[in-house]
């Protein structure tokens, strides 16, 4: 990934944080099998600082959307505390197969690893870690539903397992859904970060990826008026 390519993904920048629109099918960390990974290109995002920014959280390889980086150690520590305390609000868009009958709801199902040798592979388990996801229907079309998902906890694969357990797996999910030739239709749409007590929270919205547009439109999304705002670049760099 070139400097221009990764900087084109920048949604927000100030003296403390960056928010990127992570591409689909790009792991954020180096994997055991090697290959390209997002973190390897963060040196292009220093913008005058002596060190590259670092990940404050993670997204699955298959998930696109808002990814937050801390620009230096103090900023990263602040972000990690906010994530740990659940003070950062995240909202996802998903296209699911089938869908709920109601328009809103809460999924409250504990999750645990399915296999101790594959800790990322999760299942519903009453003895597992408490896990909650709020959901809201944004649109419907035949056998598909467009959902807004808000994770109230941050378990591995939480949204994917919760949707599958409810009988409406996320479209394109190669692990918990029906095998499809297209990528996972799960997008980290927005994030709200209360960085300062004296200023409003930083709110960032990520345009949905190209592979989701056709099914969003089928479910009633007005693609011409979806927020496709330009990156927000605030001047401070330290």
VEXGUKOL-779500 format. One line per field, with one value per residue (C-alpha): residue number from 1; x, y, z. Coordinates in Angstrom, 1 decimal. Layout:
N
n	(NUM:...);
xx	(X:...);
yy	(Y:...);
zz	(Z:...);
This chain:
238
n	(1:2:3:4:5:6:7:8:9:10:11:12:13:14:15:16:17:18:19:20:21:22:23:24:25:26:27:28:29:30:31:32:33:34:35:36:37:38:39:40:41:42:43:44:45:46:47:48:49:50:51:52:53:54:55:56:57:58:59:60:61:62:63:64:65:66:67:68:69:70:71:72:73:74:75:76:77:78:79:80:81:82:83:84:85:86:87:88:89:90:91:92:93:94:95:96:97:98:99:100:101:102:103:104:105:106:107:108:109:110:111:112:113:114:115:116:117:118:119:120:121:122:123:124:125:126:127:128:129:130:131:132:133:134:135:136:137:138:139:140:141:142:143:144:145:146:147:148:149:150:151:152:153:154:155:156:157:158:159:160:161:162:163:164:165:166:167:168:169:170:171:172:173:174:175:176:177:178:179:180:181:182:183:184:185:186:187:188:189:190:191:192:193:194:195:196:197:198:199:200:201:202:203:204:205:206:207:208:209:210:211:212:213:214:215:216:217:218:219:220:221:222:223:224:225:226:227:228:229:230:231:232:233:234:235:236:237:238);
xx	(0.0:1.5:1.5:-1.3:-3.4:-3.4:-3.8:-6.8:-8.5:-8.1:-11.5:-10.4:-7.1:-6.2:-3.2:-4.2:-5.9:-6.5:-9.6:-9.2:-11.8:-10.2:-10.6:-12.3:-10.1:-7.1:-5.9:-4.9:-2.0:0.6:-0.8:0.9:0.9:2.5:1.1:0.2:-1.4:-2.7:-0.3:2.7:1.7:1.2:4.6:2.9:0.6:3.2:2.4:5.5:5.6:8.7:6.8:4.0:0.5:-0.6:-3.9:-6.2:-8.5:-9.0:-11.4:-11.7:-9.9:-13.3:-14.8:-14.4:-14.9:-13.9:-10.5:-9.0:-5.2:-3.4:-0.7:1.5:1.8:-0.4:-3.1:-3.0:-3.3:-6.3:-8.0:-7.4:-8.9:-12.0:-12.4:-11.9:-14.6:-17.0:-17.2:-16.6:-19.8:-19.6:-22.2:-22.1:-24.1:-24.8:-26.8:-28.1:-29.9:-33.5:-33.9:-35.9:-39.7:-39.4:-37.8:-35.5:-34.1:-31.3:-29.3:-28.0:-26.1:-22.8:-19.9:-17.0:-14.3:-15.5:-12.1:-9.3:-6.8:-8.7:-9.4:-11.0:-13.7:-16.6:-19.9:-22.9:-22.2:-24.1:-20.8:-19.0:-18.4:-21.5:-22.2:-24.8:-25.7:-28.4:-29.9:-32.3:-33.8:-32.9:-34.4:-35.7:-35.8:-37.1:-34.7:-32.3:-32.4:-30.2:-29.4:-27.7:-25.7:-24.4:-22.1:-22.4:-19.6:-16.5:-16.1:-14.3:-16.7:-19.6:-21.8:-21.2:-22.0:-25.0:-26.6:-26.0:-27.4:-30.6:-31.1:-30.0:-26.3:-24.4:-24.3:-21.0:-19.8:-17.4:-17.3:-20.7:-22.9:-23.7:-20.8:-20.9:-18.6:-18.7:-17.0:-18.6:-21.3:-20.3:-19.1:-18.0:-20.2:-19.5:-17.7:-18.1:-15.0:-15.2:-11.6:-12.1:-14.3:-14.5:-15.2:-17.9:-17.0:-15.2:-17.8:-16.7:-18.7:-17.2:-18.8:-19.8:-17.6:-18.4:-19.3:-22.2:-23.8:-26.0:-27.6:-27.9:-29.8:-32.1:-32.9:-33.9:-30.7:-30.6:-27.1:-27.0:-27.6:-25.5:-22.9:-19.9:-18.2:-14.6:-12.0:-11.9:-8.4:-7.8:-4.7:-2.8:-0.1:1.3);
yy	(0.0:3.3:6.5:8.0:4.9:4.6:8.4:8.3:6.1:8.8:9.9:12.0:13.4:15.6:15.8:12.7:10.2:9.1:7.3:5.2:3.4:0.0:-2.0:-5.4:-8.5:-6.7:-8.1:-5.4:-7.5:-9.7:-13.2:-16.6:-17.3:-14.0:-11.8:-8.1:-6.5:-3.0:-2.1:-2.6:0.7:3.0:4.6:6.6:8.1:9.9:13.4:14.8:12.8:10.7:7.4:5.8:5.7:2.4:0.5:1.4:-1.6:-4.1:-5.1:-8.6:-9.1:-9.4:-6.3:-2.8:0.6:2.9:1.9:4.2:4.8:6.6:9.0:8.7:6.8:9.1:9.2:5.4:4.9:7.3:5.4:2.0:3.2:4.5:1.2:-0.8:1.2:0.9:4.7:4.6:4.0:1.9:1.3:-1.3:-1.9:-5.5:-7.2:-10.4:-13.4:-13.5:-11.2:-10.5:-9.9:-7.0:-3.7:-3.4:-5.6:-6.8:-10.0:-11.2:-14.4:-15.3:-16.3:-18.6:-20.1:-23.1:-24.8:-24.0:-24.4:-21.8:-19.0:-16.7:-19.3:-18.5:-20.1:-19.3:-20.7:-20.0:-20.4:-17.9:-14.2:-11.9:-10.4:-8.0:-6.5:-3.9:-4.1:-2.0:-2.7:-0.1:-1.8:-5.1:-6.8:-10.3:-12.6:-9.9:-7.3:-4.2:-3.9:-1.4:-3.3:-1.8:-4.0:-3.2:-5.6:-6.4:-10.1:-11.7:-12.2:-11.0:-9.5:-12.4:-15.1:-13.2:-12.8:-16.5:-17.6:-15.6:-17.3:-14.5:-14.9:-12.0:-12.3:-13.5:-14.8:-17.7:-19.0:-18.5:-18.1:-19.5:-19.8:-16.9:-15.8:-12.2:-10.6:-10.3:-7.6:-6.1:-2.5:-0.5:2.5:5.0:5.7:8.3:9.0:11.2:12.4:15.6:16.6:20.1:19.3:17.4:13.8:13.0:11.5:9.8:8.0:5.7:5.3:1.7:-0.5:-1.1:-4.7:-3.8:-1.1:-3.3:-5.1:-1.8:-0.4:-3.5:-3.0:0.6:2.7:5.9:5.5:9.0:10.5:8.2:10.2:10.1:13.1:14.0:13.2:15.6:16.9:19.0:21.1:20.1:17.4:17.1);
zz	(0.0:-1.0:1.0:-1.2:-1.0:2.8:3.3:1.0:3.7:6.3:7.8:10.7:12.0:15.0:17.3:19.3:16.9:13.4:12.1:9.0:6.8:6.9:3.6:3.6:3.5:5.1:8.5:10.9:12.4:10.9:10.6:11.2:7.5:6.6:3.8:3.8:6.9:7.6:10.4:8.1:6.3:9.4:8.9:6.1:8.7:11.0:9.6:11.1:14.3:15.2:15.4:13.5:15.1:16.7:16.9:19.7:18.9:16.1:13.4:11.8:8.5:6.8:8.3:6.8:8.4:11.3:12.8:15.5:15.9:18.7:17.4:20.4:23.7:25.9:23.2:22.9:26.6:26.8:23.9:25.5:28.7:26.9:25.0:28.2:30.1:27.2:26.7:23.0:21.0:17.9:15.3:12.5:9.3:8.3:5.6:7.0:5.4:6.5:9.5:12.6:12.6:15.0:14.2:17.3:19.9:22.1:21.8:25.2:24.7:26.4:24.1:24.6:22.3:20.4:20.3:22.7:19.9:17.8:20.3:17.6:16.7:19.0:20.0:22.2:25.7:28.9:30.8:28.5:28.8:28.9:25.5:24.4:21.0:20.3:16.8:14.7:11.2:8.7:5.6:4.2:0.8:0.1:2.0:3.2:6.0:6.6:10.3:12.5:15.2:18.4:20.4:24.1:24.8:22.7:22.3:19.4:16.4:18.7:16.0:13.6:16.2:17.6:14.2:13.3:16.7:16.0:12.7:10.5:9.6:8.1:4.3:3.0:6.4:5.5:9.1:10.7:7.6:4.3:1.9:-0.6:-3.4:-2.0:1.1:4.5:4.5:7.9:8.1:11.1:10.1:12.9:16.1:18.8:21.0:24.1:24.1:26.1:29.0:27.7:24.0:22.2:21.3:18.1:15.8:12.5:9.8:7.2:3.8:3.1:0.9:-2.8:-2.3:0.0:-2.1:-4.3:-1.3:0.6:-2.3:-2.5:1.2:0.6:1.1:-0.9:-2.2:-3.6:-0.2:1.9:3.9:1.5:3.3:2.6:5.2:8.2:8.7:11.8:11.6:14.8:14.3:17.8);
